[in-house]
């Protein structure tokens, strides 16, 4: 039986940073990837949180991910950066690209980023919030290893292919839209398979193309996209922008980090950032944004609802609570962390029941 133990956020951060550093990741990179995973967990997006930490480390230690990449950001046009991530950790690659992209947008108001030779980069929300903190509107696309079929097929080709939007607000939680084009994140199905739990109907098909609630059968088959053919079409568009256009892998050319493949994942990302005050004065942008939000909140409520929440607001509220309360970890995940601690000669006490 799985048992929960709550661990202080600071203790987890220190442990994870140390583990990444001992595995060859420079200090800044260790801070970035740790923060990304911790924030995902605090927001309740556990499919992209602590459960990803062991496989990130494993791939570094096997030489499948470059812990200290020489990331090349080339300004090919005034508002366009072509980024080669040198097979680095996805969050490290994406943050360097974003920082250099914001410098370009400071100059001309907008920047498009095309990124290749990257890896799984955690939650898209992380980068949209970072951009919004600096006053940038953002659109972020990333592809992923094959998981979903084109509509009418039963063979994996497109990834779960998230799409995210960031809309900055002054001194308030930003508006963040972040969603996979699959009905559910593959990370949720991976965790269900690890725990021997079923998945809901409508999430996946087995390898023969029939609906399944068996998580392991789902991983051998395909995940389903949101809204049928519409979700499939959106996933295709993201695969094109993040993969085909950037020079990254696409379709079956993107390796899955949980597979036995020895090839670089070559995940691709595509991002557009725009200064929020590009079309009007900053004060006018802020006023129009708050009026827009106020009008939404004041609309009549459907039965059973007490309020209208903005996209990303529930996750932000949960994050503020978890900062003080700590993160609850299940016993199987704590065991994985303890195994890592023993191999790296780090303290295991915080993970013991």
C-alpha positions in Angstrom: 0.0 0.0 0.0 1.3 3.4 -0.9 1.8 5.9 1.9 2.2 9.6 1.7 4.9 11.7 3.4 5.0 15.5 3.2 8.5 16.9 2.5 9.5 20.5 2.7 9.9 22.2 -0.7 13.4 23.6 0.3 14.6 20.1 1.2 13.5 18.7 -2.1 15.1 21.5 -4.0 18.4 21.1 -2.2 18.4 17.4 -2.8 17.5 17.6 -6.5 20.0 20.4 -7.2 22.8 18.4 -5.6 21.9 15.3 -7.6 22.0 17.2 -10.9 25.2 18.9 -9.9 26.9 15.5 -9.0 25.7 14.2 -12.4 27.6 17.0 -14.2 25.0 19.7 -14.6 26.4 23.2 -13.9 24.9 25.1 -11.0 22.6 27.4 -13.0 21.2 24.5 -15.1 20.6 22.5 -11.9 18.6 25.4 -10.5 16.5 25.8 -13.6 15.6 22.1 -14.1 14.9 21.6 -10.4 12.7 24.7 -10.2 10.7 23.6 -13.3 10.0 20.1 -11.8 9.2 21.5 -8.3 6.8 24.1 -9.7 5.0 21.5 -11.8 4.5 19.4 -8.7 3.3 22.4 -6.6 0.8 23.3 -9.3 -0.6 19.9 -9.2 0.8 18.8 -12.6 2.5 15.8 -11.1 2.8 14.1 -14.5 5.5 16.6 -15.3 6.8 17.0 -11.7 8.9 14.8 -9.4 8.1 11.6 -11.3 10.3 12.9 -14.2 13.3 13.5 -12.0 14.6 9.9 -12.0 14.5 9.5 -15.7 16.1 12.9 -16.3 19.1 11.8 -14.1 19.2 8.4 -15.7 19.5 9.8 -19.2 22.3 12.1 -18.1 24.2 9.3 -16.4 23.8 7.0 -19.5 25.2 9.7 -21.7 21.9 10.2 -23.6 21.5 13.9 -22.5 24.3 16.4 -22.4 24.6 17.8 -18.9 26.7 20.8 -20.0 25.6 21.7 -23.5 27.0 24.5 -25.7 23.7 26.0 -26.7 23.9 28.1 -29.9 21.4 30.9 -30.4 21.8 32.3 -33.9 20.0 35.5 -34.9 19.1 34.5 -38.5 16.8 37.5 -39.1 16.1 40.6 -37.0 13.3 38.9 -35.1 14.2 35.3 -35.5 16.5 33.1 -33.4 17.5 29.6 -34.5 18.6 27.6 -31.5 20.6 24.4 -31.3 20.3 22.9 -27.8 23.3 20.5 -28.2 21.1 17.7 -26.7 20.9 19.5 -23.3 18.2 19.3 -20.7 15.1 20.8 -22.2 14.4 23.3 -19.5 18.0 24.6 -19.6 17.9 24.9 -23.4 14.5 26.6 -23.4 15.4 29.1 -20.7 18.6 30.2 -22.5 16.6 30.6 -25.7 13.9 32.5 -23.9 16.4 34.9 -22.3 18.1 35.6 -25.6 14.7 35.9 -27.3 13.5 38.5 -24.7 16.7 40.5 -25.4 15.8 40.6 -29.1 12.2 41.5 -28.4 13.4 44.3 -26.1 15.0 45.8 -29.2 12.3 45.3 -31.9 9.2 44.2 -29.9 8.9 40.6 -31.1 10.9 37.4 -31.4 10.3 34.0 -32.9 12.3 31.1 -31.4 12.9 27.9 -33.3 14.7 25.2 -31.2 16.1 21.9 -32.1 18.3 19.2 -30.4 16.4 19.7 -27.1 14.8 17.2 -24.7 11.6 17.1 -22.6 11.3 20.6 -21.0 8.8 20.1 -18.3 5.7 22.3 -18.1 5.2 25.0 -20.8 3.6 27.2 -18.0 7.0 27.7 -16.5 8.3 29.6 -19.6 5.1 31.5 -20.2 5.2 32.7 -16.6 8.8 33.7 -16.9 8.0 35.7 -20.0 4.9 37.3 -18.5 7.0 38.4 -15.4 9.0 40.5 -17.9 6.0 41.9 -19.6 5.8 39.6 -22.6 2.9 37.9 -24.2 3.9 34.4 -25.4 2.8 31.5 -27.5 4.7 28.2 -27.0 4.5 25.0 -28.9 6.5 21.8 -28.3 6.4 18.4 -30.0 7.1 15.1 -28.2 7.7 11.4 -28.9 5.0 9.6 -30.9 1.9 9.0 -28.8 -1.3 9.9 -30.8 -2.4 8.9 -34.2 -3.7 11.1 -37.0 -7.5 11.0 -36.9 -8.7 7.7 -38.2 -5.4 5.9 -37.6 -4.3 3.5 -34.8 -0.5 4.1 -35.1 1.5 6.6 -33.0 2.9 9.5 -34.9 2.2 12.9 -33.3 3.3 13.6 -29.8 1.0 14.8 -27.0 2.1 18.2 -28.4 1.3 20.9 -25.8 0.3 24.4 -26.7 0.5 27.3 -24.2 -0.3 31.0 -24.1 0.9 33.5 -21.5 -0.8 36.9 -20.9 0.8 39.1 -18.4 -1.0 40.9 -15.6 0.5 43.5 -13.2 0.9 42.3 -9.6 -1.6 39.4 -10.2 -1.5 35.8 -11.3 -0.8 35.9 -15.1 -3.3 34.3 -17.4 -1.7 31.0 -18.6 -3.3 28.6 -21.0 -1.4 25.3 -21.1 -2.8 22.1 -22.5 -1.7 19.0 -24.3 -3.5 18.1 -27.5 -4.0 14.6 -26.1 -7.0 14.0 -23.8 -4.5 13.3 -21.0 -0.8 13.8 -20.5 1.2 10.7 -21.1 2.9 11.2 -17.7 -0.5 10.5 -16.0 -0.7 7.2 -17.9 2.9 6.3 -17.0 2.2 6.9 -13.3 -1.0 4.9 -13.5 0.9 2.0 -15.1 3.6 2.3 -12.4 1.0 2.1 -9.7 -1.1 -0.6 -11.4 -4.2 1.7 -11.6 -6.7 1.9 -14.5 -7.2 5.0 -16.6 -10.5 6.6 -17.5 -12.4 5.6 -20.6 -11.8 7.8 -23.6 -8.1 8.4 -22.9 -6.5 5.7 -25.2 -6.7 2.8 -27.6 -4.8 -0.4 -27.3 -2.4 -1.6 -30.0 -5.3 -3.1 -32.0 -7.2 0.2 -32.1 -9.8 -0.6 -29.4 -10.7 1.5 -26.4 -8.8 0.5 -23.2 -8.7 1.5 -19.5 -5.5 -0.6 -19.0 -2.6 1.9 -18.6 0.0 -0.5 -19.8 -2.1 -1.4 -22.9 -2.5 2.4 -23.5 1.2 2.9 -23.5 1.6 0.1 -26.1 -1.3 1.6 -28.1 -2.1 5.2 -28.7 -3.4 8.2 -26.7 -6.5 10.0 -28.1 -6.5 13.7 -29.0 -9.0 16.2 -27.7 -12.1 16.9 -29.8 -11.4 14.2 -32.3 -10.3 15.5 -35.7 -9.9 19.0 -34.4 -7.4 17.9 -31.8 -5.6 15.8 -34.3 -5.3 18.7 -36.7 -4.0 21.0 -34.0 -1.4 18.4 -33.0 -0.3 18.2 -36.7 0.2 21.9 -36.8 2.3 21.9 -33.6 4.3 19.0 -35.0 5.0 21.1 -38.1 6.0 24.3 -36.3 8.0 22.7 -33.5 9.5 19.8 -35.5 9.5 20.2 -39.3 10.1 24.0 -39.3 12.8 24.2 -36.6 15.0 21.3 -38.0 14.2 19.2 -34.9 12.9 15.6 -35.0 9.3 15.1 -36.0 6.9 12.2 -35.9 8.8 9.0 -35.3 12.1 10.9 -35.4 11.6 12.1 -31.8 12.9 9.6 -29.2 10.9 8.8 -26.1 12.9 9.3 -22.9 11.5 6.1 -21.3 12.4 3.9 -24.3 15.6 1.9 -24.8 16.6 4.1 -27.7 20.2 5.3 -27.6 19.4 8.2 -30.1 19.2 11.8 -28.9 15.5 12.8 -28.4 15.9 15.9 -30.7 12.7 17.4 -29.3 11.7 20.7 -31.0 10.1 23.9 -29.5 8.7 27.0 -31.2 7.9 30.2 -29.3 6.7 33.7 -30.1 7.2 36.5 -27.6 5.7 39.9 -28.0 6.1 43.0 -25.8 2.7 43.6 -24.1 3.0 47.3 -24.8 3.8 46.9 -28.5 0.3 48.0 -29.7 -0.5 50.6 -27.0 0.9 52.2 -23.8 1.6 49.8 -21.0 -1.0 51.4 -18.8 -3.7 51.0 -21.5 -2.8 47.3 -21.9 -3.1 46.8 -18.2 -6.5 48.6 -18.0 -7.9 46.7 -21.0 -6.7 43.4 -19.6 -8.3 43.9 -16.2 -11.5 45.1 -17.8 -11.6 42.0 -19.9 -11.1 39.8 -16.9 -13.6 41.7 -14.8 -16.3 41.2 -17.5 -15.5 37.5 -17.6 -15.8 37.1 -13.9 -19.1 39.0 -13.7 -20.9 36.8 -16.2 -23.8 34.7 -15.0 -22.7 31.4 -13.4 -23.8 27.9 -14.5 -25.5 25.7 -11.9 -23.0 24.2 -9.4 -20.3 26.9 -9.9 -19.4 29.6 -7.3 -17.0 31.6 -9.4 -15.3 31.7 -12.8 -11.7 30.9 -12.7 -9.1 32.1 -15.2 -6.9 29.5 -17.0 -3.9 28.7 -14.7 -5.5 30.3 -11.7 -6.3 27.1 -9.8 -2.7 25.9 -10.3 -1.3 29.2 -9.1 -3.5 29.1 -6.0 -2.4 25.6 -5.2 1.3 26.5 -5.7 1.0 29.3 -3.1 -0.4 26.8 -0.6 2.1 24.1 -1.2 5.1 26.4 -0.8 4.3 26.5 3.0 2.8 23.0 3.4 5.3 21.0 1.5 5.0 18.3 -1.1 3.3 15.0 -0.4 5.2 12.1 -2.0 4.0 8.5 -2.4 6.2 5.6 -1.1 7.1 4.3 -4.5 8.4 7.6 -5.7 10.3 8.2 -2.4 12.0 4.8 -2.9 13.2 5.9 -6.3 14.6 9.1 -4.7 16.3 7.1 -1.9 17.9 4.8 -4.5 19.3 7.9 -6.3 20.5 9.3 -2.9 22.4 6.1 -2.1 24.1 6.0 -5.5 25.2 9.6 -5.2 26.1 9.4 -1.5 23.4 11.9 -0.5 21.2 11.8 2.6 18.1 9.6 2.5 16.5 10.6 5.8 14.0 13.1 4.3 12.4 10.3 2.2 12.0 7.7 5.0 8.5 7.1 6.4 
